[in-house]
Amino acid sequence: MAEFGIYLLESSICLAGFYFIYKLFLSGDTFTSRNRYYLLFVTFLSLIIPLLSFSFQTENFSAANKFVWEFEQSFQTEILQSNELESETPLFSMISFVWILYFLGVSVSFFRIAKHVFHLFKLIKANEIRIYNGLKIVSVNENSSPYSFFGYIFLNQQILTESEQEHVLLHESIHARQFHSLDLLFVELVKMVLWFNPFIYLINRSLIEMHEYLADRECFNEGIDKVYYQTLLLRNVERQMMFALTSSFNSSLTLKRIKMIKKIDTSKLAHLKIILVIPVVLISLLSFSFSESIPRLSEGNFDNFYPLESLAFPLKSGDQIYISSGYGERIHPITKKKGFHNGMDIAAPKGTSILSVSDGIVTKVNNQFVQGKGYGRFVIVDHQNGFSSLYSQMDSYSVKEGQKISKGDLVGTIGTSGLTTGPHLHFELKKDGKLVNPADFFGKDLSAYLK
């Protein structure tokens, strides 16, 4: 869930940047079609950019400097013997409350959309329908402004004269022909996911404005008198749009529409302002989609790179931190059978910081894990002289693949993401591709960590 939360945050930041470009430089132009597609494109782009991932690496690591596992076998053996360390966690932590609140908002948004669609189809089924230029006119009785939904136009014929009906039907038919309902449906679905982000509501409102401006302009291209058309808008000013997914003749934008009708066309040179979105795209990509470019080690090239001294212990000392299971033969804590333990288990409270044992480069951050199985979340770091270290059973990550880290840097936090009986770090060390006992390489007495 942490990864999804980061995605939502990054997507929201992208959307905010794109909207500011629109509001500051584009919204006042008369290029309504351009603005419509801009709003749709940047909304889609905001969802995509956080999903992209790019990295640049110039050379390859030595093949002997990497972990190679028999995962299926390792998954059965790498578990924690830490029954002594049990910490009570609140039934509902703050993070759990935030996620409950988020999904409650998603549910409310979903049912709101479903309710609107249900009412529209209910009106279609319950009222008389006639055909107008290939569109279906639904005769309704409510005192509302006419509105359209895809190929349906909802109209109360009793409150409009024949001349007014002709103008209104032309306006609403333009909404239908230009698929404005599809735009609104797309934005409503995005609002369901990003309901907490105020900028998606501003984009939705701006898109509705563009729809009305486009329909108004097309009506004038059909030869409708501008003065009569503005009078018709004022007559409908007190009537409200019925549903979020519909395009309304009134749409609560009457004064803005009248101002846009009277506005002088913007110079075509104003199209050049669209290039202002490029810096926002680049900043978003660099911030959310690119990992640090780090020189990689070729075969045998270890000169002047990370001189390896004794390894640092991966956790700071503390009363609740101890080695619960060492390297070598042991009794499996779950199966109770004798087997070989490939690493060292260090018990610690959930959330305890995990530190890098030496300088190195992160070669693996496992995001494809199943909660409660195998190693769970794990990180692999390659070091000097053919050493590699594995940190598993983690709760969260603080590094990315390809990242250069130093001895003592934060790698992540202790957790219970894999097959385990309690919170701990399962640490493994390899030298030239072979497992070794980590205790032989720590430059300190580990007796203080034994129980």
ChimeraX attribute file (.defattr): number of C-alpha atoms within 10 A of each C-alpha:
attribute: neighborCount
match mode: 1-to-1
recipient: residues
	/A:1	8
	/A:2	11
	/A:3	11
	/A:4	9
	/A:5	11
	/A:6	13
	/A:7	18
	/A:8	18
	/A:9	15
	/A:10	20
	/A:11	24
	/A:12	21
	/A:13	15
	/A:14	24
	/A:15	25
	/A:16	21
	/A:17	19
	/A:18	24
	/A:19	23
	/A:20	15
	/A:21	16
	/A:22	22
	/A:23	13
	/A:24	9
	/A:25	14
	/A:26	21
	/A:27	17
	/A:28	14
	/A:29	18
	/A:30	21
	/A:31	19
	/A:32	22
	/A:33	12
	/A:34	14
	/A:35	22
	/A:36	20
	/A:37	14
	/A:38	19
	/A:39	22
	/A:40	17
	/A:41	12
	/A:42	21
	/A:43	24
	/A:44	16
	/A:45	16
	/A:46	22
	/A:47	19
	/A:48	13
	/A:49	20
	/A:50	22
	/A:51	13
	/A:52	11
	/A:53	12
	/A:54	12
	/A:55	12
	/A:56	13
	/A:57	13
	/A:58	10
	/A:59	12
	/A:60	11
	/A:61	18
	/A:62	18
	/A:63	15
	/A:64	18
	/A:65	24
	/A:66	23
	/A:67	23
	/A:68	11
	/A:69	9
	/A:70	7
	/A:71	10
	/A:72	9
	/A:73	10
	/A:74	14
	/A:75	15
	/A:76	15
	/A:77	19
	/A:78	25
	/A:79	27
	/A:80	26
	/A:81	23
	/A:82	21
	/A:83	12
	/A:84	10
	/A:85	17
	/A:86	14
	/A:87	11
	/A:88	5
	/A:89	8
	/A:90	8
	/A:91	8
	/A:92	10
	/A:93	9
	/A:94	10
	/A:95	11
	/A:96	12
	/A:97	11
	/A:98	12
	/A:99	13
	/A:100	13
	/A:101	12
	/A:102	16
	/A:103	14
	/A:104	12
	/A:105	16
	/A:106	19
	/A:107	13
	/A:108	14
	/A:109	19
	/A:110	16
	/A:111	12
	/A:112	16
	/A:113	17
	/A:114	12
	/A:115	12
	/A:116	16
	/A:117	17
	/A:118	12
	/A:119	12
	/A:120	20
	/A:121	10
	/A:122	11
	/A:123	15
	/A:124	19
	/A:125	11
	/A:126	12
	/A:127	14
	/A:128	12
	/A:129	17
	/A:130	13
	/A:131	11
	/A:132	13
	/A:133	9
	/A:134	10
	/A:135	19
	/A:136	19
	/A:137	23
	/A:138	22
	/A:139	19
	/A:140	20
	/A:141	13
	/A:142	13
	/A:143	13
	/A:144	20
	/A:145	25
	/A:146	29
	/A:147	27
	/A:148	30
	/A:149	23
	/A:150	20
	/A:151	16
	/A:152	23
	/A:153	29
	/A:154	28
	/A:155	24
	/A:156	18
	/A:157	15
	/A:158	13
	/A:159	14
	/A:160	16
	/A:161	9
	/A:162	11
	/A:163	8
	/A:164	15
	/A:165	17
	/A:166	11
	/A:167	17
	/A:168	25
	/A:169	22
	/A:170	20
	/A:171	25
	/A:172	28
	/A:173	26
	/A:174	20
	/A:175	28
	/A:176	22
	/A:177	13
	/A:178	14
	/A:179	15
	/A:180	25
	/A:181	22
	/A:182	15
	/A:183	19
	/A:184	22
	/A:185	15
	/A:186	16
	/A:187	22
	/A:188	22
	/A:189	15
	/A:190	17
	/A:191	21
	/A:192	21
	/A:193	18
	/A:194	22
	/A:195	19
	/A:196	15
	/A:197	17
	/A:198	13
	/A:199	20
	/A:200	22
	/A:201	17
	/A:202	14
	/A:203	24
	/A:204	22
	/A:205	14
	/A:206	18
	/A:207	23
	/A:208	23
	/A:209	22
	/A:210	24
	/A:211	25
	/A:212	26
	/A:213	22
	/A:214	21
	/A:215	23
	/A:216	25
	/A:217	17
	/A:218	16
	/A:219	20
	/A:220	14
	/A:221	10
	/A:222	9
	/A:223	8
	/A:224	15
	/A:225	11
	/A:226	16
	/A:227	10
	/A:228	11
	/A:229	18
	/A:230	16
	/A:231	11
	/A:232	17
	/A:233	19
	/A:234	13
	/A:235	13
	/A:236	18
	/A:237	16
	/A:238	13
	/A:239	16
	/A:240	17
	/A:241	17
	/A:242	19
	/A:243	18
	/A:244	17
	/A:245	24
	/A:246	28
	/A:247	28
	/A:248	29
	/A:249	29
	/A:250	24
	/A:251	23
	/A:252	17
	/A:253	17
	/A:254	20
	/A:255	13
	/A:256	12
	/A:257	21
	/A:258	19
	/A:259	10
	/A:260	18
	/A:261	19
	/A:262	9
	/A:263	12
	/A:264	10
	/A:265	11
	/A:266	12
	/A:267	10
	/A:268	10
	/A:269	7
	/A:270	13
	/A:271	13
	/A:272	8
	/A:273	12
	/A:274	15
	/A:275	9
	/A:276	14
	/A:277	17
	/A:278	11
	/A:279	11
	/A:280	17
	/A:281	18
	/A:282	12
	/A:283	13
	/A:284	21
	/A:285	19
	/A:286	15
	/A:287	13
	/A:288	20
	/A:289	16
	/A:290	15
	/A:291	18
	/A:292	15
	/A:293	14
	/A:294	15
	/A:295	15
	/A:296	16
	/A:297	21
	/A:298	13
	/A:299	13
	/A:300	13
	/A:301	13
	/A:302	15
	/A:303	10
	/A:304	7
	/A:305	13
	/A:306	15
	/A:307	12
	/A:308	15
	/A:309	12
	/A:310	12
	/A:311	19
	/A:312	17
	/A:313	21
	/A:314	22
	/A:315	22
	/A:316	12
	/A:317	12
	/A:318	10
	/A:319	8
	/A:320	11
	/A:321	20
	/A:322	22
	/A:323	21
	/A:324	21
	/A:325	23
	/A:326	21
	/A:327	18
	/A:328	13
	/A:329	12
	/A:330	14
	/A:331	14
	/A:332	18
	/A:333	17
	/A:334	13
	/A:335	10
	/A:336	9
	/A:337	9
	/A:338	11
	/A:339	13
	/A:340	14
	/A:341	21
	/A:342	22
	/A:343	23
	/A:344	22
	/A:345	26
	/A:346	24
	/A:347	29
	/A:348	28
	/A:349	17
	/A:350	19
	/A:351	16
	/A:352	20
	/A:353	20
	/A:354	24
	/A:355	20
	/A:356	23
	/A:357	23
	/A:358	27
	/A:359	22
	/A:360	24
	/A:361	25
	/A:362	21
	/A:363	19
	/A:364	19
	/A:365	18
	/A:366	16
	/A:367	12
	/A:368	9
	/A:369	14
	/A:370	13
	/A:371	14
	/A:372	14
	/A:373	18
	/A:374	23
	/A:375	29
	/A:376	23
	/A:377	26
	/A:378	26
	/A:379	25
	/A:380	23
	/A:381	29
	/A:382	25
	/A:383	24
	/A:384	22
	/A:385	19
	/A:386	20
	/A:387	23
	/A:388	28
	/A:389	25
	/A:390	19
	/A:391	26
	/A:392	29
	/A:393	32
	/A:394	28
	/A:395	23
	/A:396	19
	/A:397	20
	/A:398	13
	/A:399	18
	/A:400	17
	/A:401	17
	/A:402	22
	/A:403	16
	/A:404	19
	/A:405	18
	/A:406	14
	/A:407	17
	/A:408	18
	/A:409	18
	/A:410	17
	/A:411	25
	/A:412	23
	/A:413	24
	/A:414	28
	/A:415	24
	/A:416	25
	/A:417	24
	/A:418	26
	/A:419	20
	/A:420	23
	/A:421	17
	/A:422	24
	/A:423	29
	/A:424	33
	/A:425	32
	/A:426	26
	/A:427	22
	/A:428	22
	/A:429	23
	/A:430	23
	/A:431	19
	/A:432	16
	/A:433	17
	/A:434	15
	/A:435	17
	/A:436	18
	/A:437	18
	/A:438	19
	/A:439	17
	/A:440	10
	/A:441	15
	/A:442	16
	/A:443	12
	/A:444	13
	/A:445	8
	/A:446	12
	/A:447	9
	/A:448	13
	/A:449	16
	/A:450	12
	/A:451	9
